[in-house]
Amino acid sequence: MLVLSRQRDETIMIGDEIEITVVDIRGDKVRLGITAPTRIAVHRKEIYEAIKAENKQASRAITPGAAIGSIDPSIAPGPAKTINTSKTARLAAGPARSPDLTLTDAPAVPRRAEPRTA
């Protein structure tokens, strides 16, 4: 383990992409700011361990002998529903519009004044 000493507002670099900055020190607590790419997950250790345990438990829930692509009958979907094509066509066409409502009936939106040039 590498141990480094830093004061408030000092930074530690990990590689080229991860920065750890000491943000605040209060008594026996240190607040750290971490800047890292979004592809790198950053968690407190207890959260990281909880995620690992949950993922391990979820992977055990999958039947070990099940073939890839097979369907568990207990979770298989029910019979397919028929689609009313006339209703589908009406939905695809969009909502019915009132003939007396036009774009000119919309309330006026105040425009921001343009700066004057001399």
C-alpha positions as CSV (number, residue, x, y, z in Angstrom):
1,M,0.0,0.0,0.0
2,L,1.3,3.4,-1.0
3,V,0.7,6.0,1.8
4,L,0.8,9.7,0.8
5,S,0.4,12.8,2.9
6,R,-1.7,15.6,1.4
7,Q,-3.1,18.9,2.8
8,R,-6.4,20.5,2.0
9,D,-6.8,21.4,-1.7
10,E,-3.9,19.1,-2.7
11,T,-4.4,16.4,-5.3
12,I,-3.2,12.9,-6.0
13,M,-3.2,11.6,-9.6
14,I,-3.9,8.0,-10.5
15,G,-2.8,7.4,-14.1
16,D,-3.7,10.2,-16.4
17,E,-7.4,10.2,-15.8
18,I,-8.2,10.0,-12.0
19,E,-7.7,12.8,-9.6
20,I,-8.2,12.6,-5.9
21,T,-8.4,16.0,-4.1
22,V,-8.5,16.6,-0.3
23,V,-11.5,18.8,-0.1
24,D,-11.8,19.2,3.7
25,I,-10.3,17.9,6.9
26,R,-12.5,18.0,10.1
27,G,-11.2,16.2,13.1
28,D,-10.7,12.6,12.2
29,K,-12.7,12.9,8.9
30,V,-11.2,13.7,5.5
31,R,-13.5,14.6,2.6
32,L,-12.1,13.6,-0.8
33,G,-13.2,14.8,-4.2
34,I,-12.7,12.2,-7.0
35,T,-12.6,13.1,-10.7
36,A,-12.7,10.1,-13.0
37,P,-14.2,9.1,-16.4
38,T,-17.8,8.0,-16.3
39,R,-16.7,4.5,-17.5
40,I,-14.9,4.0,-14.2
41,A,-17.3,3.2,-11.3
42,V,-16.3,4.9,-8.0
43,H,-17.9,3.6,-4.8
44,R,-17.2,3.6,-1.1
45,K,-15.9,0.1,-0.2
46,E,-19.0,-1.0,1.7
47,I,-21.2,-0.1,-1.2
48,Y,-18.8,-1.9,-3.7
49,E,-18.9,-5.0,-1.5
50,A,-22.8,-4.9,-1.3
51,I,-23.0,-4.6,-5.1
52,K,-20.6,-7.6,-5.5
53,A,-22.7,-9.7,-3.1
54,E,-25.9,-8.8,-4.8
55,N,-24.5,-9.6,-8.2
56,K,-23.2,-13.0,-6.9
57,Q,-26.6,-13.8,-5.4
58,A,-28.3,-12.8,-8.7
59,S,-26.0,-15.1,-10.7
60,R,-26.9,-18.0,-8.4
61,A,-30.6,-17.4,-9.1
62,I,-30.1,-18.5,-12.7
63,T,-30.5,-22.3,-13.0
64,P,-27.0,-23.7,-13.5
65,G,-28.0,-26.5,-15.8
66,A,-30.3,-24.4,-18.1
67,A,-29.2,-24.2,-21.7
68,I,-28.6,-20.8,-23.2
69,G,-31.7,-19.6,-25.0
70,S,-34.1,-22.0,-23.2
71,I,-37.2,-20.6,-21.4
72,D,-38.1,-21.4,-17.9
73,P,-41.8,-22.4,-18.1
74,S,-42.5,-20.7,-14.8
75,I,-41.7,-17.3,-16.3
76,A,-42.8,-17.9,-19.9
77,P,-45.2,-15.3,-21.3
78,G,-48.9,-16.0,-21.8
79,P,-50.6,-16.4,-25.1
80,A,-50.0,-13.6,-27.7
81,K,-52.7,-10.9,-27.8
82,T,-54.4,-10.0,-31.0
83,I,-54.1,-6.4,-32.1
84,N,-57.0,-4.4,-33.3
85,T,-55.5,-2.9,-36.5
86,S,-58.2,-0.2,-36.9
87,K,-57.4,1.1,-33.4
88,T,-53.6,0.8,-34.1
89,A,-54.0,2.9,-37.3
90,R,-55.9,5.6,-35.4
91,L,-53.2,5.8,-32.8
92,A,-50.5,6.0,-35.4
93,A,-52.3,8.8,-37.1
94,G,-52.1,10.9,-33.9
95,P,-54.8,12.5,-31.8
96,A,-57.9,14.0,-33.5
97,R,-57.6,17.8,-33.9
98,S,-60.3,20.3,-33.6
99,P,-60.8,22.2,-36.9
100,D,-61.2,25.5,-35.0
101,L,-57.8,25.3,-33.3
102,T,-55.0,26.7,-35.3
103,L,-51.4,27.7,-34.5
104,T,-52.5,31.3,-34.4
105,D,-54.7,30.5,-31.4
106,A,-51.7,29.7,-29.3
107,P,-50.8,32.4,-26.7
108,A,-48.1,34.8,-27.8
109,V,-44.6,34.1,-26.3
110,P,-42.8,37.3,-25.4
111,R,-39.6,37.6,-27.4
112,R,-36.3,38.8,-25.9
113,A,-35.3,42.2,-27.2
114,E,-32.4,42.1,-29.6
115,P,-29.5,44.4,-28.8
116,R,-29.4,47.5,-30.9
117,T,-26.5,48.3,-33.1
118,A,-25.5,51.8,-34.1
